[in-house]
């Protein structure tokens, strides 16, 4: 992919992430395409560009290897806490569908003063969202939407903060500042309390992965943060009941991404990311905080962002067989790594732009 197209792609991702289809169809077009997917199977979802400006979302089963077109009009979001509903946005609206993509329906159309939104599931019935009048300048307006009643409520209208994360298991969410400042954890009734105020915690409203993650099984939070006497940011496990624990200290090098596995037994992270061999992947145990595996994931362009498989046995990441600037056509695609062996398998050779999720759709 040449530099001009790459720049266009990055702009497109910024806008599609908040519900603006700046690279495809106009916002006022009706929804005509959302392909229902066969149930009882898992899928890797990804974006590619048919032309320089038109993107499409596809799904591929890692065992059957036949891509399925999903949509070119909606922005992929997430599944509800019970996995019953699928949340999508586009056309200045919020949509939900059944988990497999069937029966898509508009549940809310937001005001034209907003450029786009960033939604979060709080419960099976309540969706929170940041609403941006200008995506590049904070703060957004914050709202709560009830799916059942259709009621929309403005939250904390006097604040200069934003929603960083929501934790459906607790029915709580984080009100954060950027690039620094205190965080508040908010319950579903609007009551707030300080969130580990002895730490300076990394926040980012536009990060492509969750910057603050909850490990429900341990009743702890996984964050990048600095303590009062720290010089560099470390990866911490924080709990109100226990002494804070350092999972990983990267020194001055930093961490590119971290993610808790779906079974909550592991944490994977990319560290010291782009070397001659590829991306360096570390996998830690959440039982004893020990490093279990350290692998090199073949990839030559940039770090990308990995995603766990639903069974917590593998991760998926974009790959490339070409270096930056070596050619106008990049030989790239999707590659899966077994975390216990480090073995990789290419499941798709196609010039994809972003891997969105790896999800199992139940019956």
Kinemage of the C-alpha trace (Angstrom):
@kinemage 1
@onewidth
@group {chain A} dominant
@subgroup {mainchain}
@vectorlist {calphas} color= white
{ca unk a 1} P 0.000 0.000 0.000
{ca unk a 2} L 1.514 3.344 -0.989
{ca unk a 3} L 1.876 6.257 1.417
{ca unk a 4} L -1.062 8.246 0.000
{ca unk a 5} L -3.468 5.338 0.421
{ca unk a 6} L -2.090 4.550 3.886
{ca unk a 7} L -2.751 8.133 5.021
{ca unk a 8} L -6.272 7.936 3.642
{ca unk a 9} L -6.812 4.657 5.448
{ca unk a 10} L -5.724 6.107 8.800
{ca unk a 11} L -8.137 9.019 8.337
{ca unk a 12} L -10.910 6.559 7.470
{ca unk a 13} L -10.276 4.482 10.588
{ca unk a 14} L -10.445 7.579 12.775
{ca unk a 15} L -13.837 8.511 11.419
{ca unk a 16} L -15.331 5.021 11.128
{ca unk a 17} L -14.388 4.353 14.753
{ca unk a 18} L -16.849 7.028 15.875
{ca unk a 19} L -19.614 6.162 13.454
{ca unk a 20} L -18.728 8.345 10.486
{ca unk a 21} L -18.498 6.415 7.240
{ca unk a 22} L -16.189 9.011 5.740
{ca unk a 23} L -14.685 6.506 3.341
{ca unk a 24} L -17.778 4.813 2.016
{ca unk a 25} L -21.476 5.451 1.561
{ca unk a 26} L -23.226 8.654 2.646
{ca unk a 27} L -24.648 8.788 6.148
{ca unk a 28} L -28.275 9.176 5.082
{ca unk a 29} L -28.445 6.020 2.988
{ca unk a 30} L -30.686 3.204 4.273
{ca unk a 31} L -29.174 0.017 5.645
{ca unk a 32} L -29.214 -2.610 2.912
{ca unk a 33} L -26.455 -5.021 3.834
{ca unk a 34} L -25.715 -6.871 7.058
{ca unk a 35} L -25.106 -10.518 6.349
{ca unk a 36} L -26.297 -12.958 9.069
{ca unk a 37} L -23.585 -15.473 9.941
{ca unk a 38} L -23.986 -19.193 10.675
{ca unk a 39} L -24.154 -19.818 14.427
{ca unk a 40} L -22.082 -22.169 16.596
{ca unk a 41} L -18.918 -21.008 14.854
{ca unk a 42} L -16.198 -18.470 15.564
{ca unk a 43} L -15.152 -15.721 13.171
{ca unk a 44} L -12.313 -13.278 12.739
{ca unk a 45} L -13.688 -9.918 11.594
{ca unk a 46} L -11.580 -7.554 9.513
{ca unk a 47} L -11.646 -4.505 7.215
{ca unk a 48} L -10.308 -4.183 3.708
{ca unk a 49} L -10.593 -1.548 0.996
{ca unk a 50} L -12.178 -2.469 -2.322
{ca unk a 51} L -10.900 0.837 -3.724
{ca unk a 52} L -8.906 3.687 -2.235
{ca unk a 53} L -12.004 5.006 -0.462
{ca unk a 54} L -14.546 2.180 -0.097
{ca unk a 55} L -14.118 -0.188 2.831
{ca unk a 56} L -15.889 -3.432 3.628
{ca unk a 57} L -16.114 -5.587 6.737
{ca unk a 58} L -15.608 -9.332 6.309
{ca unk a 59} L -15.643 -12.392 8.556
{ca unk a 60} L -13.630 -15.578 8.186
{ca unk a 61} L -13.878 -18.830 10.118
{ca unk a 62} L -10.252 -19.814 10.893
{ca unk a 63} L -11.037 -23.458 10.106
{ca unk a 64} L -13.068 -23.054 6.910
{ca unk a 65} L -11.042 -20.144 5.435
{ca unk a 66} L -13.799 -18.769 3.195
{ca unk a 67} L -14.358 -15.015 3.725
{ca unk a 68} L -17.966 -13.878 4.235
{ca unk a 69} L -18.974 -10.314 3.398
{ca unk a 70} L -20.638 -8.656 6.413
{ca unk a 71} L -21.310 -4.987 5.657
{ca unk a 72} L -20.060 -1.871 3.905
{ca unk a 73} L -22.484 0.509 5.602
{ca unk a 74} L -22.191 -0.118 9.340
{ca unk a 75} L -19.338 0.312 11.799
{ca unk a 76} L -18.461 -2.818 13.764
{ca unk a 77} L -18.809 -2.411 17.539
{ca unk a 78} L -19.284 -5.222 20.073
{ca unk a 79} L -21.612 -7.849 21.512
{ca unk a 80} L -23.760 -7.336 24.593
{ca unk a 81} L -22.647 -8.779 27.964
{ca unk a 82} L -24.744 -11.926 27.410
{ca unk a 83} L -23.727 -12.154 23.721
{ca unk a 84} L -27.399 -11.909 22.759
{ca unk a 85} L -27.106 -8.658 20.753
{ca unk a 86} L -24.613 -7.154 18.336
{ca unk a 87} L -24.039 -3.395 18.515
{ca unk a 88} L -23.249 -1.406 15.354
{ca unk a 89} L -23.274 2.250 14.326
{ca unk a 90} L -23.528 4.281 11.126
{ca unk a 91} L -25.839 6.698 9.314
{ca unk a 92} L -25.804 8.848 12.479
{ca unk a 93} L -27.559 6.003 14.279
{ca unk a 94} L -27.065 3.207 16.777
{ca unk a 95} L -28.222 -0.261 15.682
{ca unk a 96} L -28.530 -3.604 17.381
{ca unk a 97} L -28.952 -6.970 15.715
{ca unk a 98} L -29.163 -10.509 16.962
{ca unk a 99} L -25.753 -11.978 17.760
{ca unk a 100} L -25.437 -13.481 14.270
{ca unk a 101} L -26.309 -10.211 12.497
{ca unk a 102} L -29.945 -11.025 11.771
{ca unk a 103} L -32.849 -8.640 12.452
{ca unk a 104} L -30.810 -5.423 12.501
{ca unk a 105} L -32.802 -2.470 13.834
{ca unk a 106} L -32.255 1.210 14.527
{ca unk a 107} L -32.604 2.019 18.235
{ca unk a 108} L -31.440 5.650 18.212
{ca unk a 109} L -30.532 8.408 15.747
{ca unk a 110} L -28.323 11.064 17.269
{ca unk a 111} L -28.333 14.807 16.745
{ca unk a 112} L -26.685 16.240 13.622
{ca unk a 113} L -24.494 18.486 15.789
{ca unk a 114} L -22.333 15.430 16.571
{ca unk a 115} L -19.702 14.151 14.159
{ca unk a 116} L -19.808 10.680 15.652
{ca unk a 117} L -20.065 8.545 18.771
{ca unk a 118} L -18.175 5.880 20.707
{ca unk a 119} L -20.558 3.409 22.461
{ca unk a 120} L -20.061 1.055 25.425
{ca unk a 121} L -22.307 -1.684 26.839
{ca unk a 122} L -23.069 -1.070 30.520
{ca unk a 123} L -25.809 -3.691 30.897
{ca unk a 124} L -27.908 -5.775 28.540
{ca unk a 125} L -30.323 -2.837 28.330
{ca unk a 126} L -28.107 0.237 28.738
{ca unk a 127} L -25.578 1.652 26.278
{ca unk a 128} L -23.324 4.570 27.206
{ca unk a 129} L -21.682 6.706 24.559
{ca unk a 130} L -19.277 9.596 24.040
{ca unk a 131} L -20.758 12.009 21.470
{ca unk a 132} L -18.183 14.120 19.628
{ca unk a 133} L -18.944 17.513 18.132
{ca unk a 134} L -15.332 17.505 16.990
{ca unk a 135} L -13.574 14.172 17.193
{ca unk a 136} L -10.096 15.682 17.455
{ca unk a 137} L -10.907 17.916 20.431
{ca unk a 138} L -12.110 16.710 23.802
{ca unk a 139} L -14.311 16.596 25.728
{ca unk a 140} L -17.317 14.846 24.190
{ca unk a 141} L -20.827 14.948 25.579
{ca unk a 142} L -21.767 11.788 27.516
{ca unk a 143} L -25.097 9.976 27.233
{ca unk a 144} L -26.930 6.898 28.475
{ca unk a 145} L -29.417 5.076 26.213
{ca unk a 146} L -31.988 2.530 27.401
{ca unk a 147} L -32.736 0.007 24.667
{ca unk a 148} L -36.021 -1.044 26.263
{ca unk a 149} L -37.527 2.416 26.745
{ca unk a 150} L -35.573 4.413 24.167
{ca unk a 151} L -34.829 7.033 26.812
{ca unk a 152} L -31.624 9.043 26.292
{ca unk a 153} L -30.075 10.871 29.266
{ca unk a 154} L -27.230 13.394 29.258
{ca unk a 155} L -24.678 12.506 31.955
{ca unk a 156} L -22.325 14.866 33.800
{ca unk a 157} L -23.040 17.872 31.541
{ca unk a 158} L -20.572 20.081 33.416
{ca unk a 159} L -17.636 17.681 33.181
{ca unk a 160} L -14.618 17.925 30.894
{ca unk a 161} L -14.064 14.159 30.942
{ca unk a 162} L -15.021 11.158 28.808
{ca unk a 163} L -15.985 7.490 29.124
{ca unk a 164} L -12.794 5.395 29.098
{ca unk a 165} L -14.262 1.957 29.816
{ca unk a 166} L -17.378 0.169 31.043
{ca unk a 167} L -17.499 -2.935 33.230
{ca unk a 168} L -20.850 -4.744 32.772
{ca unk a 169} L -20.041 -7.315 35.473
{ca unk a 170} L -20.045 -4.478 38.007
{ca unk a 171} L -22.519 -2.210 36.181
{ca unk a 172} L -19.912 0.532 36.534
{ca unk a 173} L -17.892 2.703 34.160
{ca unk a 174} L -14.869 4.995 34.183
{ca unk a 175} L -14.981 8.763 33.812
{ca unk a 176} L -11.494 9.790 32.671
{ca unk a 177} L -9.350 12.787 31.773
{ca unk a 178} L -6.838 13.053 28.925
{ca unk a 179} L -3.893 13.089 28.711
{ca unk a 180} L -3.691 13.088 32.502
{ca unk a 181} L -5.827 13.690 35.554
{ca unk a 182} L -7.930 11.779 38.018
{ca unk a 183} L -10.355 8.975 37.162
{ca unk a 184} L -13.740 8.343 38.733
{ca unk a 185} L -15.601 5.046 38.740
{ca unk a 186} L -19.352 5.551 38.331
{ca unk a 187} L -22.142 3.142 39.241
{ca unk a 188} L -25.406 2.810 37.317
{ca unk a 189} L -27.072 5.308 39.653
{ca unk a 190} L -24.475 7.991 38.931
{ca unk a 191} L -22.578 7.722 42.220
{ca unk a 192} L -18.844 8.365 41.778
{ca unk a 193} L -15.702 7.502 43.715
{ca unk a 194} L -12.021 7.961 42.950
{ca unk a 195} L -10.324 5.169 40.985
{ca unk a 196} L -6.924 4.273 42.489
{ca unk a 197} L -5.938 7.899 42.968
{ca unk a 198} L -2.440 6.954 44.194
{ca unk a 199} L -1.559 5.996 40.600
{ca unk a 200} L -1.146 7.987 37.419
{ca unk a 201} L -3.058 5.738 34.981
{ca unk a 202} L -2.726 5.862 31.204
{ca unk a 203} L -5.943 6.870 29.441
{ca unk a 204} L -6.730 7.424 25.766
{ca unk a 205} L -10.215 8.030 24.306
{ca unk a 206} L -9.193 6.895 20.826
{ca unk a 207} L -6.989 3.862 21.569
{ca unk a 208} L -7.726 0.802 19.372
{ca unk a 209} L -7.721 -1.479 22.418
{ca unk a 210} L -8.929 -1.230 26.021
{ca unk a 211} L -6.430 0.767 28.068
{ca unk a 212} L -8.003 -0.298 31.387
{ca unk a 213} L -9.208 -3.891 31.709
{ca unk a 214} L -10.991 -5.764 34.468
{ca unk a 215} L -10.175 -9.322 35.534
{ca unk a 216} L -13.518 -10.377 36.990
{ca unk a 217} L -12.238 -13.696 38.317
{ca unk a 218} L -9.670 -11.929 40.497
{ca unk a 219} L -11.701 -8.775 41.161
{ca unk a 220} L -8.743 -6.714 39.904
{ca unk a 221} L -7.957 -4.168 37.204
{ca unk a 222} L -5.088 -4.324 34.725
{ca unk a 223} L -3.651 -0.882 33.938
{ca unk a 224} L -0.548 0.895 32.704
{ca unk a 225} L 0.354 3.281 35.478
{ca unk a 226} L 3.006 5.005 37.541
{ca unk a 227} L 3.090 4.933 41.308
{ca unk a 228} L 4.092 8.003 43.286
{ca unk a 229} L 7.781 7.070 43.203
{ca unk a 230} L 7.923 5.583 39.691
{ca unk a 231} L 9.762 7.141 36.753
{ca unk a 232} L 8.372 4.832 34.060
{ca unk a 233} L 4.963 3.287 33.478
{ca unk a 234} L 4.518 -0.367 34.425
{ca unk a 235} L 1.739 -2.913 33.934
{ca unk a 236} L -0.079 -3.215 37.265
{ca unk a 237} L -2.790 -5.394 38.774
{ca unk a 238} L -4.784 -3.194 41.137
{ca unk a 239} L -7.287 -4.217 43.783
{ca unk a 240} L -8.904 -2.449 46.702
{ca unk a 241} L -8.477 -5.507 48.910
{ca unk a 242} L -4.864 -6.422 48.093
{ca unk a 243} L -1.460 -4.829 47.664
{ca unk a 244} L -0.878 -3.606 44.084
{ca unk a 245} L 1.148 -6.067 41.974
{ca unk a 246} L 3.530 -5.347 39.091
{ca unk a 247} L 2.896 -7.760 36.236
{ca unk a 248} L 5.545 -6.360 33.910
{ca unk a 249} L 8.104 -3.560 34.002
{ca unk a 250} L 9.248 -2.528 30.506
{ca unk a 251} L 11.634 0.112 31.815
{ca unk a 252} L 11.819 3.042 29.444
{ca unk a 253} L 10.719 1.015 26.392
{ca unk a 254} L 6.982 1.013 27.047
{ca unk a 255} L 4.286 -1.511 26.142
{ca unk a 256} L 2.503 -1.437 22.809
{ca unk a 257} L -0.586 -3.416 23.776
{ca unk a 258} L -1.836 -5.766 26.487
{ca unk a 259} L -4.965 -7.924 26.692
{ca unk a 260} L -6.522 -10.324 29.197
{ca unk a 261} L -7.524 -13.672 27.661
{ca unk a 262} L -11.251 -14.529 27.510
{ca unk a 263} L -10.827 -17.247 30.176
{ca unk a 264} L -8.955 -14.721 32.355
{ca unk a 265} L -6.020 -17.070 32.883
{ca unk a 266} L -3.453 -15.141 30.803
{ca unk a 267} L -2.268 -11.700 29.810
{ca unk a 268} L -0.561 -11.222 26.463
{ca unk a 269} L 1.414 -8.123 25.551
{ca unk a 270} L 3.571 -6.807 22.758
{ca unk a 271} L 6.812 -5.263 23.921
{ca unk a 272} L 9.896 -3.861 22.162
{ca unk a 273} L 7.674 -4.400 19.206
{ca unk a 274} L 9.226 -4.004 15.787
{ca unk a 275} L 12.545 -5.749 15.295
{ca unk a 276} L 14.113 -7.458 12.338
{ca unk a 277} L 12.395 -10.728 13.222
{ca unk a 278} L 8.906 -9.354 13.843
{ca unk a 279} L 6.650 -8.601 16.796
{ca unk a 280} L 7.708 -9.801 20.255
{ca unk a 281} L 4.801 -11.403 22.128
{ca unk a 282} L 4.908 -12.150 25.874
{ca unk a 283} L 2.293 -14.299 27.636
{ca unk a 284} L 1.962 -14.197 31.441
{ca unk a 285} L -0.006 -16.338 33.878
{ca unk a 286} L -2.581 -14.508 35.977
{ca unk a 287} L -2.280 -17.242 38.606
{ca unk a 288} L 1.317 -16.535 39.607
{ca unk a 289} L 2.275 -13.566 37.335
{ca unk a 290} L 5.061 -15.614 35.757
{ca unk a 291} L 6.168 -15.279 32.137
{ca unk a 292} L 4.981 -18.438 30.361
{ca unk a 293} L 5.848 -17.846 26.715
{ca unk a 294} L 7.920 -15.447 24.663
{ca unk a 295} L 7.551 -15.629 20.901
{ca unk a 296} L 8.400 -13.668 17.786
{ca unk a 297} L 5.386 -13.111 15.595
{ca unk a 298} L 6.518 -12.714 11.945
{ca unk a 299} L 5.495 -9.271 10.728
{ca unk a 300} L 7.585 -6.614 8.991
{ca unk a 301} L 5.512 -3.469 8.641
{ca unk a 302} L 4.476 -2.381 12.135
{ca unk a 303} L 3.190 -3.750 15.398
{ca unk a 304} L -0.497 -3.955 14.608
{ca unk a 305} L -2.848 -5.073 17.365
{ca unk a 306} L -3.426 -8.675 18.360
{ca unk a 307} L -6.713 -10.249 19.464
{ca unk a 308} L -7.294 -13.356 21.573
{ca unk a 309} L -9.191 -16.345 20.240
{ca unk a 310} L -12.465 -17.169 22.067
{ca unk a 311} L -10.868 -20.335 23.528
{ca unk a 312} L -7.796 -18.409 24.803
{ca unk a 313} L -5.392 -20.721 22.947
{ca unk a 314} L -4.309 -18.432 20.112
{ca unk a 315} L -3.936 -14.827 19.044
{ca unk a 316} L -4.493 -13.280 15.638
{ca unk a 317} L -2.507 -10.445 14.101
{ca unk a 318} L -2.034 -8.828 10.721
{ca unk a 319} L 1.098 -9.958 8.895
{ca unk a 320} L 3.196 -8.717 5.996
{ca unk a 321} L 5.984 -10.223 3.900
{ca unk a 322} L 7.191 -6.834 2.651
{ca unk a 323} L 9.055 -3.988 4.328
{ca unk a 324} L 7.901 -0.390 4.229
{ca unk a 325} L 8.682 1.195 0.882
{ca unk a 326} L 9.877 -2.007 -0.760
{ca unk a 327} L 6.958 -2.188 -3.188
{ca unk a 328} L 3.612 -0.613 -3.980
{ca unk a 329} L 1.845 -3.957 -3.547
{ca unk a 330} L 2.054 -5.470 -0.071
{ca unk a 331} L 1.810 -9.233 0.376
{ca unk a 332} L -0.126 -9.328 3.616
{ca unk a 333} L -3.049 -10.938 5.368
{ca unk a 334} L -4.129 -12.644 8.594
{ca unk a 335} L -1.959 -14.967 10.666
{ca unk a 336} L -2.841 -16.969 13.791
{ca unk a 337} L -0.346 -17.960 16.493
{ca unk a 338} L -0.683 -20.831 18.981
{ca unk a 339} L 0.442 -19.297 22.285
{ca unk a 340} L 1.801 -22.572 23.708
{ca unk a 341} L 3.970 -23.548 20.721
{ca unk a 342} L 4.611 -20.248 18.964
{ca unk a 343} L 3.601 -21.841 15.666
{ca unk a 344} L 1.938 -19.519 13.170
{ca unk a 345} L -0.548 -20.253 10.403
{ca unk a 346} L -1.545 -17.928 7.587
{ca unk a 347} L -5.313 -18.175 7.131
{ca unk a 348} L -5.812 -15.375 4.603
{ca unk a 349} L -3.544 -13.734 2.025
{ca unk a 350} L -5.215 -10.435 1.256
{ca unk a 351} L -4.362 -6.762 1.658
{ca unk a 352} L -6.451 -6.224 4.783
{ca unk a 353} L -6.324 -3.033 6.809
{ca unk a 354} L -7.479 -3.883 10.320
{ca unk a 355} L -8.497 -6.930 12.331
{ca unk a 356} L -11.518 -6.037 14.431
{ca unk a 357} L -12.434 -9.024 16.597
{ca unk a 358} L -12.420 -12.794 17.038
{ca unk a 359} L -15.804 -13.907 18.305
{ca unk a 360} L -17.782 -17.107 18.815
{ca unk a 361} L -21.466 -16.827 17.818
{ca unk a 362} L -23.556 -19.136 19.950
{ca unk a 363} L -26.710 -21.003 18.945
